[in-house]
Amino acid sequence: MRIIGLLTRFCYAVRGELIGRYGVLININSDIMKIDELTPTSTMLDELGRRLARARKEQDLSQPELAELAGIGVATLRRIETGSGGQLETWLKLLKALGMTSQIEMLLPETLISPMSEIGRKPSGCYGGGPARPLWGDERK
């Protein structure tokens, strides 16, 4: 449980949560942090490792059990859970073993380009209305 300095003067506890002076809810039992574009890479890896460990524990799996299900080494899983990185292929194996493949789709969702949005775009390249071959000097007018 983490409470920062004078924050406790302006808040009161309700079932493990702090209600701030302006009604802002602060969960003091959770160590989950929000990852955004300002979060350093090492911090992101630490947080993702903690989240992976939490997901493993929620499914009552030990590290050796999850490693075997994913087809990776226990030492590799330990490194990932402690935020020491890992290859994307290894992460995909772990998410599949945990039954979390739907989360993969959220990582980089497929974007569909509407044909109607292409109408106003300027053509580019060979297929965009430019010359199919280079023109010689006497062909240019």
N, C-alpha and C positions, 0 to 999 in steps of 0.2 A: 504494500500500500504506500503510495507516494502522495504527500500533500506539500505544497510549496508555501513556505513562509506565512505571510499575512492573509493568505487565501482563506484560512480557517476562520478569521474574524468576520468575514462577510458571507459565509456559507453555513449551512446546517446539514447534518448527515441524515439520509433517509435510506435504509436498507442497503448500505454500502455505497451510496451515491451522494454526491454533494450537489445541492441545489444552490446555484450562485445567486448573488444579489439581484440580478436581472432575469432570473428564471432559467439560466443556462445550466444544463445538466452536465456534470462532470463525473464520469465513472472512475472511482478510485480503486476498484478491484481489478481493473483490466490493464494489461500492459500493451495492448494493441495500439499502434500508432498509425497515423495517416501518412501514406507515402505520396509525395507530390514531386514536381519538377525541381524543387530546391533541396530535396533530400539527397545527401551524399550517397554514392554507390555502395560504400561499405556499410552504411546504416541500413540501406535497402536490403542488402544481403543478410544482415543480422536479423532484420524484422521478418523477411521471408522464411529464414531458417526457423525462427520461433513459431511462425504460423504453421509451417510444415510439421514441426514437432507436436504442436497442439492438435492438428488434424489426425496425426498418427495416434496420439494418446486417446482422443475421442473415440477412435475405432478399436481401442484396447489392443493395439499392436505394439510389440516391442521393436526395438531397432533391428535386431536380427530377423524378426518375422517380416517386417516391411522390406528390408533389403532383399530377402529371398523372393518375396512376391514380385519385386521390381526387377530382379535379376542384376542387382548391383552389390558391391561389397559393403559390409557394415562400416568400415572405416570411411568410405565415401559418403554414406548417409550421415555419419557423425560430423564430418567436415561441413556438409551442407547445412545441417541443423545448427551448427555453431557459427554460420555466416561466412564460411571460408570459400564460398563460390560453388561452382559446379557447372558442368556442361548442360546445355539446353536439352540434349538427348536424355541425360540422366533425370532432369526435372520432369520431362514428359513421361518417362517410365514410372517415376514416383507418383505423379498425378493419376496415371492410369491404374496403378496398383491400389490407390486410395479411392478409386471410383470417382474422380473429380475431373473427368475429361471435359465436362461442360464448362469448367473454369478456363480451359485453354482457349476456347472460342472467344471469351471475353478479353483475352490478352491483346489480340489484334483482330478485331471483327472484320469480316469481309465487307468491302464497300462496293456497292453496285452503282455503276454510272448509267444514268438514265439516257436513252437515246435523245430525248427532248433537250437535255442539257447540253448535248453535243452540237445542236443546230447553230448556235451563235458563236461557236469557237472558230478561230482562224485555222485553216488547214496547215499542216506542217509535214515536211518530208516528202518522199516520192509519191506517197499515196494521197497527199493533201492538195493536189491540183498543180503542183510545180512541174517543171519539165521532167519527163521520164528519163532523158539522157542529156548529157551536157551538149550545149549548142556551140557550133563552130563560129568563128568570126563572121563569115559571110552569111550565116543563117540568122544572125541577130539583126533585128530591125528596129 
